[in-house]
Amino acid sequence: MPKKDKLIKLECTACHRLNYYSQKNKKKIKERLELNKYCPWCRKHTLHKETK
């Protein structure tokens, strides 16, 4: 993992569980990530947002 990339957690907006971990360069991308990912707890694709 390059030194500029930081590990972030992605939380499901429907059930509020932490399902995914990802990386992002915080110097290039200032806003929080929002991705449509599959939630195994909801059993459907939902919006996942970056948490603190």
Order of alpha helices (4+ residues) and beta strands (2+ residues): beta-beta-beta-beta
